[in-house]
Amino acid sequence: MAGDVADRNPAAPELKHDAIGFLDALVIGLNSTSPAYSLAAAIGPIVALAGIYAPGIMLASFVPMLLIATAFYYLNRADQDCGTTFSWVTRAMGPWAGWLGGWAIFMTGVLVIGSLADVAVRFGFLTVGLDSWANSEPIRQTFTVLLILVMTAICVLGTEMSAHLQNVLILAQVFFLLLFAAVAIYRIYAGTSSLDEIKPELSWLNPFGAGGAALTGGLLLGVFIYWGWESAVNLTEEVRDSASAPGRAGLWSTVILLVTYVSVGIAVVGYAGTQFLAENAGEEEAVFATLAHEVMGGWDWALLLAVSTSALASTQTTIIPASRTALSMARRHAFPDHLAHIHPRFRTPDVSTWLVAGIAIAWYLVVNWISENALFDSITALSLLIAFYYALTGVACAIYYRRHLTESLHNFLFIGLGPVVGAVLLTWLLAESIIDMSDPANSYSGVSWFGLGPPLVIGIGIALLGVLVMLFWRIKHGLFWRERRSVVDPAVVHGKPGESHGPAGGEP
């Protein structure tokens, strides 16, 4: 495996190599995005911004994701490290930027796991008709905590077990989503829609149809609905053909998500019309619960089950990048060393995995205690962290391969220009997010924290906490900042970027 052996203890247990294959990694990447839940949460707000052009917004949101997925693909070919962005940015841009990139990935998992588990429990209750349980906070929160613990235990018990569960969940999710879309489109053209149906048109795919402001706001939401596909790459040390399979899984995940989002988006907008979706923006339970009944009738449980399994799968897969990043940082002495512990039997990062679950549960309970809107605000803050570490990865790709970008047009476009353009787009979206979140009126809570919107305060707070932790660890245990790491030259590894691979060392 390409990487800096000097940074690791060769006698320490390793993650289980060749535990899963390409298709398993692809499924995990897909499930990490939680397609059904992402659609339920985002379709209303996107329609409120762009109207009938919502599918076009989803199409445009795919572009920066594909460009960054390309960066993940080529960086993974040179360095198969489960820390992904942390490891790559450290090699390309230094330990300070690398540490902050790793912190961003770790904290996104902590912030979102509780919300995903909550959605899985809520829609699970709705699926079986236990509406009163779904609306009871004590019951829902108790089951949410139990669900997080169960999903964490499965992650610890083995990557193969996790992959087998994910395969079942993705089949159920995709089947019910496509069934819903097919029935909705059939009823549109049959004229039997119970809402304000609109016949789909090709012009709906124009992302500029509703104006530039709608595109900007929609892209911010698009970052969230596509986020998560890189979980497949976090499993790089455990996937067969680790130099290419995880990166290909990430790329294909974004393409499959594009088809799914645009198809279901067209079906939803066409069946329900823009007024209903805009009026219920932000109320994912109301939107999909109502649409499930309107479209499917007595089979409404199918769509509710799709959302529940979507959030359930993502609860598990979101633990993976956070725990693997913590593992990678710990074995390079950027985090406490005990987080690098690997279970001797299951060969999974048990300590870091349970740490992620513990912090996620604490965050979920504390923020819910403040208010449910505060939980939604913390999820909104995710876009800041996501845009940050995705943009870092795009820049790191160009820097890492900088001496090989002029060797061919392919290298320049796909390894240099593409990732940098993706990084620039995400940096622009990061700036737009900060401006948007500075207004308290744009938050779920609608209240002011220090004169700013709660999501921005949460985002800034997490960033400042990261800087403080980094400085503390630099003073207490500065080995990560003092060691010079070997860097694998892409040309030596592959002959040229993108070809066969093998172990090698040296400076690019």
Disulfide bonds with the S-S distance in Angstrom:
none
